[in-house]
Amino acid sequence: MKGPLSMVVGGLLACSALASEPVTFCGRPLVAQPVAPNTWMVEGQREELSAQNCGHIGNQAFIVTPNGVIVIDSGSSPTFGDAFKRLIGHYTDAPIRWVFNTHHHPDHFFGNAAFDQAEHLALATTLSLMARDRAALIDNVERLTGRALPRTRLALPRSVAPGAITLDGYPLTLFAMTGHSGGDLVLLDPATKTLFLGDMAFYQRAPATAHTPGLDRWQAELSQLRTLDADIAVPGHGPSAPPSAVLDQTAAWLAWLDRRLSDTARAGLGANAALDGAVPARFNGVALDTLALGEYELTRSVMQLYARYEEALLWGSDND
């Protein structure tokens, strides 16, 4: 049997004649960035969901193994998934056999239909959230991008349990988290020490908080992820980087956001007061004002979370 390196080189040679045309999506080139041996990622645009980016704002990744390709997150639409599949074909002629969805947000699983020959996998909690929110998410993506989505092609994956898993001889370790969306899958590839974080971490882009069960829980799970033996991390949004850099930046933003909301609520002020003042230049040694979409995500987080902070103070008063 061929080893991983010889298989990848063979795939490159076999595909070189077919890979002369660049792959584009929504008028922009798709670029596979090398992350580790046999591992690449495609970075989404650090922008709001819009007609200009056709929904491609999240990251995707793929691993070429001796017995097939593993995809981590399929993108924002079947059309994007088709382009992503063509891009993978520039790097290997091996079949795409497995697709993991890290969570239920549309920029991470609406491309599943393009990989109809693959086995699709997600946490059971993620599947429940997909079933609950799919129709609303489709409507929202169509409204923001102006592009119709074929509802019949958005099939759901099957559930996979956290822990060690072997895909036709290729081992991965899966971790079940909840901090970002309520059902967040993190994958560790022990062969390359690559950590695929999904939206449990954002890098060089402010985190989105729409479905978080709580910033305190998210922070606790980031602390757990720091203990993993990894050399490189692929976040759900933004470039790859050492795990400490990605996790620390996400944690710094969440700590600052929690403090902003808590201080405003304790002062008895309304939600608008939480929006006053710029994102700070630095917090805990991290330059937060350099994060893309900082003001945008602050506004959304205040709308999504501020009532929780006010209610926590009210309930605390009742219990005194």
Backbone hydrogen bonds, N-H to C=O, Kabsch-Sander energy under -0.5 kcal/mol:
donor,donor_aa,acceptor,acceptor_aa,energy
7,M,3,G,-2.4
8,V,4,P,-2.3
9,V,5,L,-2.8
10,G,6,S,-2.5
11,G,7,M,-2.2
12,L,8,V,-2.6
13,L,9,V,-2.5
14,A,10,G,-2.5
15,C,11,G,-2.0
16,S,12,L,-1.1
18,L,15,C,-1.0
19,A,15,C,-1.3
25,F,28,R,-3.2
28,R,25,F,-1.6
30,L,23,V,-3.0
31,V,29,P,-0.5
33,Q,31,V,-0.7
33,Q,41,M,-3.4
35,V,36,A,-0.6
35,V,39,T,-2.6
36,A,39,T,-1.2
39,T,36,A,-2.3
40,W,62,F,-2.3
41,M,33,Q,-2.1
42,V,60,Q,-3.0
45,Q,56,H,-2.3
47,E,45,Q,-2.1
54,C,50,S,-0.9
55,G,50,S,-0.9
56,H,53,N,-2.3
57,I,55,G,-1.9
59,N,236,G,-2.6
60,Q,42,V,-2.1
61,A,72,I,-1.6
62,F,40,W,-2.4
63,I,70,I,-2.7
64,V,38,N,-2.7
65,T,63,I,-0.8
65,T,68,G,-2.2
68,G,65,T,-1.3
69,V,95,P,-2.9
70,I,63,I,-2.7
71,V,69,V,-0.5
71,V,98,W,-2.9
72,I,61,A,-2.9
73,D,71,V,-0.6
73,D,100,F,-3.3
74,S,108,H,-1.6
81,G,77,S,-2.8
82,D,78,P,-2.2
83,A,79,T,-1.6
84,F,80,F,-2.8
85,K,81,G,-2.5
86,R,82,D,-1.9
87,L,83,A,-2.1
88,I,84,F,-2.3
89,G,85,K,-1.6
90,H,87,L,-1.7
91,Y,88,I,-2.0
92,T,88,I,-1.3
97,R,69,V,-1.7
97,R,95,P,-0.8
98,W,69,V,-1.8
99,V,119,E,-2.8
100,F,71,V,-3.1
101,N,121,L,-2.4
102,T,100,F,-0.5
108,H,105,H,-2.2
109,F,105,H,-0.7
109,F,106,P,-0.5
110,F,75,G,-0.8
110,F,106,P,-1.9
111,G,75,G,-1.6
112,N,109,F,-1.6
114,A,111,G,-1.6
115,F,112,N,-2.3
116,D,113,A,-0.7
118,A,115,F,-1.7
119,E,97,R,-3.1
120,H,118,A,-0.5
121,L,99,V,-3.0
122,A,158,R,-1.9
127,L,123,L,-2.1
128,S,124,A,-1.9
129,L,125,T,-1.8
130,M,126,T,-2.8
131,A,127,L,-2.5
132,R,128,S,-2.2
133,D,129,L,-2.6
134,R,130,M,-1.9
137,L,133,D,-2.8
138,I,134,R,-2.6
139,D,135,A,-2.2
140,N,136,A,-2.2
141,V,137,L,-2.6
142,E,138,I,-2.6
143,R,139,D,-2.1
144,L,140,N,-2.4
145,T,141,V,-2.5
146,G,142,E,-1.9
151,R,149,L,-1.1
153,R,150,P,-1.8
154,L,151,R,-1.3
155,A,153,R,-1.6
158,R,120,H,-2.5
160,V,122,A,-1.8
163,G,174,L,-2.2
165,I,172,L,-2.8
167,L,170,Y,-3.1
168,D,166,T,-0.9
170,Y,167,L,-1.3
172,L,165,I,-2.8
173,T,188,L,-2.2
174,L,163,G,-2.6
175,F,186,V,-2.7
177,M,175,F,-0.6
177,M,184,D,-3.3
182,G,178,T,-1.7
184,D,177,M,-3.0
185,L,102,T,-3.0
186,V,175,F,-2.3
187,L,196,F,-2.2
188,L,173,T,-2.6
189,D,194,T,-2.7
192,T,189,D,-0.7
193,K,189,D,-1.8
194,T,189,D,-1.3
195,L,232,I,-2.8
196,F,187,L,-3.3
196,F,194,T,-0.6
197,L,195,L,-0.8
197,L,234,V,-2.4
198,G,234,V,-0.6
200,M,197,L,-1.9
201,A,198,G,-1.0
203,Y,237,H,-2.2
206,A,292,A,-2.8
212,T,209,T,-1.5
218,W,214,G,-2.1
219,Q,215,L,-2.4
220,A,216,D,-2.0
221,E,217,R,-2.1
222,L,218,W,-2.1
223,S,219,Q,-1.8
224,Q,220,A,-1.4
225,L,221,E,-2.2
226,R,222,L,-1.4
227,T,224,Q,-1.3
228,L,225,L,-1.4
230,A,228,L,-1.4
231,D,193,K,-2.9
232,I,193,K,-1.7
233,A,241,A,-2.8
234,V,195,L,-3.1
236,G,198,G,-1.8
236,G,201,A,-2.0
237,H,201,A,-0.6
241,A,233,A,-1.7
245,A,242,P,-0.7
246,V,242,P,-1.8
247,L,243,P,-2.9
248,D,244,S,-2.4
249,Q,245,A,-1.8
250,T,246,V,-2.0
251,A,247,L,-2.5
252,A,248,D,-2.3
253,W,249,Q,-2.0
254,L,250,T,-2.3
255,A,251,A,-2.4
256,W,252,A,-2.4
257,L,253,W,-2.9
258,D,254,L,-2.5
259,R,255,A,-2.2
260,R,256,W,-2.6
261,L,257,L,-2.4
262,S,258,D,-2.6
263,D,259,R,-2.8
264,T,260,R,-1.8
265,A,261,L,-2.2
266,R,262,S,-2.6
267,A,263,D,-1.4
268,G,265,A,-1.7
269,L,264,T,-1.9
273,A,270,G,-1.2
274,A,270,G,-0.7
274,A,271,A,-1.0
275,L,271,A,-0.6
275,L,272,N,-1.2
276,D,273,A,-0.9
283,F,286,V,-2.2
286,V,283,F,-1.8
288,L,286,V,-1.2
289,D,280,P,-0.5
289,D,281,A,-0.7
290,T,287,A,-0.6
291,L,288,L,-1.6
292,A,204,Q,-1.6
294,G,291,L,-1.1
297,E,293,L,-2.7
298,L,294,G,-2.2
299,T,295,E,-2.2
300,R,296,Y,-2.0
301,S,297,E,-2.7
302,V,298,L,-2.4
303,M,299,T,-2.0
304,Q,300,R,-2.3
305,L,301,S,-2.9
306,Y,302,V,-1.8
308,R,305,L,-1.1
309,Y,305,L,-1.1
310,E,306,Y,-2.0
311,E,307,A,-2.6
312,A,308,R,-2.2
313,L,309,Y,-1.6
314,L,310,E,-2.0
315,W,311,E,-2.9
316,G,312,A,-1.9
317,S,313,L,-2.0
318,D,314,L,-2.0
319,N,315,W,-1.5
320,D,316,G,-0.5
320,D,317,S,-0.9
